[in-house]
Amino acid sequence: MVLPWPFPDDDARPSEPSPTPPGNDDRRIAAEVTQRLNGNRLTRRQRIVVEVQNRVVILGGTVESPDVRLTAGELAWGVHGVADVCNTLRLTNRQRPRR
């Protein structure tokens, strides 16, 4: 096997940047989704847990209304690099059961 030896004037760096490991991309996506949820007036005070696995956002926890659930999912989809969103947010039951 023969390996080429670069000349001193050759640029030894790769021409394209190396792809980022999936874990770094997942952390970036999780941070951006969390930032968007905290910045939105509907989702700001909700109990939402954000997990990301292989660019799939998993939203968990409880929210007050279907509108908040929908908004959280849309905010997650708006982040660059998201492959899918699994919205498992549940609605809180604020009404007392009748006796």
C-alpha positions in Angstrom: 0.0 0.0 0.0 1.3 3.4 -1.0 0.2 6.6 0.8 0.8 9.9 -0.9 3.0 12.3 1.0 1.8 15.9 0.6 4.2 18.6 -0.5 4.8 21.4 1.9 2.8 23.8 -0.2 -0.2 21.5 -0.3 -3.1 22.3 2.0 -3.3 19.2 4.3 -6.7 20.1 5.6 -9.7 18.4 4.2 -11.6 20.4 1.5 -15.0 19.9 3.2 -15.6 20.3 6.9 -16.1 17.0 8.7 -19.8 16.3 9.5 -20.8 16.9 13.1 -21.5 13.8 15.2 -25.2 13.2 15.7 -24.9 13.9 19.5 -23.8 17.4 18.8 -26.7 18.0 16.4 -29.1 16.6 18.9 -27.9 18.9 21.6 -28.1 21.9 19.3 -31.7 21.0 18.3 -32.7 20.4 21.9 -31.3 23.8 22.9 -33.1 25.6 20.1 -36.4 23.9 20.7 -36.2 24.8 24.4 -35.3 28.4 23.6 -38.3 28.7 21.3 -40.7 27.1 23.8 -39.4 29.5 26.6 -39.8 32.5 24.2 -43.4 31.8 23.2 -46.1 33.3 25.4 -48.3 30.2 25.1 -45.7 27.6 26.0 -43.5 29.6 28.4 -45.2 28.5 31.6 -46.0 24.9 30.6 -44.3 21.7 31.9 -42.7 20.6 28.7 -39.7 18.2 28.6 -37.6 18.2 25.4 -35.6 15.2 24.3 -33.9 14.7 21.0 -32.7 11.4 19.6 -31.2 11.1 16.1 -32.8 14.5 15.2 -36.2 13.4 16.4 -37.7 15.8 18.9 -39.8 14.1 21.7 -42.1 16.5 23.6 -43.4 15.3 26.9 -45.2 16.6 29.9 -48.5 18.4 30.5 -50.0 21.5 29.0 -53.2 23.5 29.6 -54.9 23.3 26.2 -54.9 21.7 22.8 -53.7 25.1 21.3 -50.6 25.0 23.5 -49.9 21.4 22.5 -50.2 22.3 18.8 -48.0 25.4 19.2 -45.3 23.4 20.9 -45.2 20.9 18.1 -45.1 23.7 15.5 -42.2 25.4 17.3 -40.3 22.2 17.4 -40.8 21.6 13.6 -39.5 25.1 12.9 -36.0 24.3 14.1 -33.4 23.6 11.4 -32.3 19.9 11.2 -35.4 18.3 12.9 -36.3 15.1 11.1 -39.5 14.4 13.1 -41.5 15.5 16.1 -43.1 13.0 18.5 -45.6 15.2 20.4 -46.6 13.2 23.5 -47.8 16.2 25.5 -50.9 15.5 27.6 -53.6 17.9 28.6 -54.1 18.7 32.3 -57.6 18.2 33.6 -58.3 21.4 35.5 -62.0 20.6 36.0 -63.0 18.8 39.2 -64.9 15.6 38.6 -68.6 15.8 39.4 -69.9 13.8 42.3 
